[in-house]
Amino acid sequence: MQVYYLEIVTDQVDSVCSAYNAANNIEWSEPITELGNARTAKMQGGGLVGVRSPMHETELPVVRPYWLVDNIESALAAAVKAGAELAHPPLEIPEYGTFAIYIQGGIHHGLWQL
């Protein structure tokens, strides 16, 4: 299994990015519109970590790993069959891939297909 995108939603984007930078000497991008205005950095071994503000008033802080999968539709169907609740259906983000979100055991999980 590989985490392709690690999403961190917080109302303290600058301080989270500063702390990660101090610990790991990370270079952060400017906000990327397609990723909810997340500031991103490359992860060793591939993929990105993104730190962004909540996109609406009811979105709570969360850390959500998006697992890289070969077939997002079948992976999502398997999760739902196992009792997961669909939170966001597959959506393509041009130049980045397709993502989906489900909730299982009170935890947000993401899937990512390139």
Summary of the structure (lengths in Angstrom):
residues: 114
radius of gyration: 14.1
end to end distance: 14.5
largest distance: 42.1
contacts: 306
relative contact order: 0.22
helix: 22%
strand: 43%
